[in-house]
Amino acid sequence: MLLWIQRLPLVVAFYYFYGFTLPLLAQSIPLPSSVYIYGTISNAQSPLVSLDLPKNLLLGEVESYAARIAPDGSFMLYCPLQAPTAANLFHANQQTTLFVFPGDSIAISADAEQWRETLQCKGKKGSERNQFLAEYSRRYEGGTAENAELNAMTHKDAGEYRYHADQQRQQKLHLLATAFSKAPETTFFRFAEAKIGAEWADNLFDYPVIHALKNNLMSTNLTPGYYGFINEPHDWSNPHALPLPRYAELLKKIVTQRIRPTTNAKDYDHSRYYADRHELAKKIMDGKTLFFFQAQNIIDALTYTKPEDIADTYREWAADCPYTEFRTVVDSAYAKAEQLTAGKPAPDFVLTDAASNTVALNSLRGKADLPRFWASWCGPCLKEMPHSKQLAEKLQGEAVAFVYVSVDENPEAWLNALQKWQLSGKHIWAEGLKSETAQSYNVKGVPRYVLIDSEGNIADGNAKRPSELGIEADILRAIRP
């Protein structure tokens, strides 16, 4: 950020550093590659105000710019900006979504004790669209609106809730259509429509689960064709909406629901799941949004399945993707996951067991090994433990080692779980999901199973669970590769 300050005129840099506001200066200095936000925050809850701009959407990284709030509540904030984007303005524990263009000059005023209710946007350029977002937030976001939506999901049946969701969407679109003294920029209008549509569709996805949960039901009775909304016309290719978490997550839900009839087929080859999602996305999205979704999908495949299953899809995507920030992340993820492809040497580790003895993976050479990554807080992990015990009993006498690798952050939680559940076997501790061992085995979640053959090579980088059919045969093949 200091480099950016050094590029400003000296007087601007001085005032920027000390947090004073210069509204008149903003009117006279053209800054086509920046956004200028200034104003007053009364009853400030911290000495700073900041703006987060998206940097790498795949990693969730942002470029954050902060300014001090002067004793009179005034502040000024310059940020470099090359293209329109959604951004987040922060003060203490308060947050507001803005949509900013290069050259914007926006005056913000708010009472920090009643942030959402009092926030106003004025100024030379960019104020009208951001005043709309402030009014939208007052009406449809925050605790009161969330409670009203939860109440509707709880008490309305599927048909009633669909009508409610459609009506609310129309209200939001009407507010957008009537909020401007002149037509808003096309880029912002598309962003706002995508935001409204994403909230509508996401609520419809959430309804069945929340209605069942709140009414103590096993499932919610849905009207015929309830999920037909996923086929209705909507903007699923808006790159400016990607910084919105609900929009980005909704892309996954749409593809998952649309591919379900295919994956539910009796003879479906589940090793094709992520590759098929990749192809289906081409029918729904395009441009940057498509490459973003496909990048996420490849990373998920590398996390939850075998790298071999997505290798051809990855290579095709990498050759076509024009977005360096996406390729860099996916290339790195693939390179790491590729180390767990069948035939590669298994990464060694030296960890501590429950008796404080060290256990090295290499010490188990000559046996097939099934490291199980788990944690004391993981319900599915604990559910698999009896199946693990039964599998070990079936294979008693065979050259196979069963090793349980805990990724608990706290060793006490791990040891307490061993005692509470009376878990037998060789248990060792890997010091959390961010540990070198968990990272070398690409463990992003648990339970996770890896099958290593008797020669110390990967037999299956994402092996079956002990409860799944075929795991016994897989282990026997790994004993005699």
Secondary structure, 3 states (H helix, E strand, C coil): CHHHHHHCCHHHHHHHHHCCCCHHHHHHCCCCCEEEEEEEEECCCCCEEEEEEEEECCCCEEEEEEEECCCCCEEEEEEECCCCEEEEEEECCEEEEEEECCCCEEEEEEEHHHHHHHCEEEEEECHHHHHHHHHHHHHHCCHHHHHHHHHHHHHCCHHHHHHHHHHHHHHHHHHHHHCCCCCCCHHHHHHHHHHHHHHHHHHHHHHHHHHHHHCCCCCCCCCCCHHHHHHCCCCCCCHHHCCCHHHHHHHHHHHHHHHHHHHCCCCCCHHHHHHHHHHHHCCCCCHHHHHHHHHHHHHHHHHHCCHHHHHHHHHHHHHHCCCHHHHHHHHHHHHHHHCCCCCCECCCCEEEECCCCEEEHHHHCCCEEEEEEECCCCHHHHHHHHHHHHHHHHCCCCCEEEEEEECCCCHHHHHHHHHHCCCCCEEEECCCCCCHHHHHCCCCCCCEECEECCCCEEEECCCCCCCCCCHHHHHHHHHCC
